[in-house]
């Protein structure tokens, strides 16, 4: 979604108040954002948190 909007990881990190490395980790799935950060990200994209983040069960199916 970030790339679709033409926003670099660095720019997006500044919008969210985190580093470029944090943005990269979230996008790779290596880091799960806090509730506060997830809400900030949802606001930036004008989406609901659940549209951007979800839980997966052990077989990688959305819950």
C-alpha positions as CSV (number, residue, x, y, z in Angstrom):
1,X,0.0,0.0,0.0
2,X,2.9,2.3,0.8
3,X,4.5,1.7,-2.6
4,X,1.1,2.2,-4.4
5,X,1.0,5.7,-2.8
6,X,4.6,6.4,-4.0
7,X,5.9,6.9,-0.4
8,X,9.4,5.8,0.4
9,X,10.1,3.8,3.6
10,X,12.0,6.7,5.0
11,X,9.1,9.1,4.3
12,X,6.6,6.7,5.7
13,X,8.7,6.2,8.8
14,X,8.7,9.9,9.4
15,X,4.9,10.0,9.0
16,X,4.5,7.2,11.6
17,X,7.2,8.4,13.9
18,X,9.4,5.3,13.4
19,X,12.6,4.4,11.6
20,X,12.9,3.2,8.0
21,X,14.2,-0.1,9.5
22,X,11.0,-0.5,11.5
23,X,8.9,0.1,8.4
24,X,11.0,-2.5,6.5
25,X,10.6,-5.0,9.3
26,X,6.8,-4.6,9.4
27,X,6.5,-5.0,5.7
28,X,8.6,-8.2,5.8
29,X,6.5,-9.6,8.7
30,X,9.4,-9.7,11.0
31,X,7.9,-7.1,13.4
32,X,4.4,-6.6,14.6
33,X,3.5,-3.0,15.3
34,X,2.1,-1.8,18.6
35,X,-1.6,-1.0,18.7
36,X,-0.8,2.7,18.6
37,X,1.5,2.3,15.6
38,X,-1.1,0.1,13.8
39,X,-3.7,2.8,14.3
40,X,-1.4,5.5,13.0
41,X,-0.7,3.5,9.9
42,X,-4.4,2.8,9.4
43,X,-5.1,6.6,9.7
44,X,-2.4,7.4,7.1
45,X,-4.1,5.1,4.6
46,X,-7.6,6.0,5.7
47,X,-8.3,2.3,6.4
48,X,-9.5,0.2,9.4
49,X,-6.7,-1.5,11.3
50,X,-8.3,-4.9,10.4
51,X,-7.9,-4.1,6.7
52,X,-4.1,-3.9,7.2
53,X,-3.3,-6.3,10.0
54,X,-4.8,-9.6,11.0
55,X,-4.1,-12.7,13.0
56,X,-3.2,-15.9,11.3
57,X,-3.6,-19.4,12.7
58,X,-0.8,-22.1,12.6
59,X,-1.7,-22.9,8.9
60,X,-1.4,-19.2,7.9
61,X,-5.1,-18.7,7.5
62,X,-6.7,-15.4,8.6
63,X,-8.7,-15.7,11.8
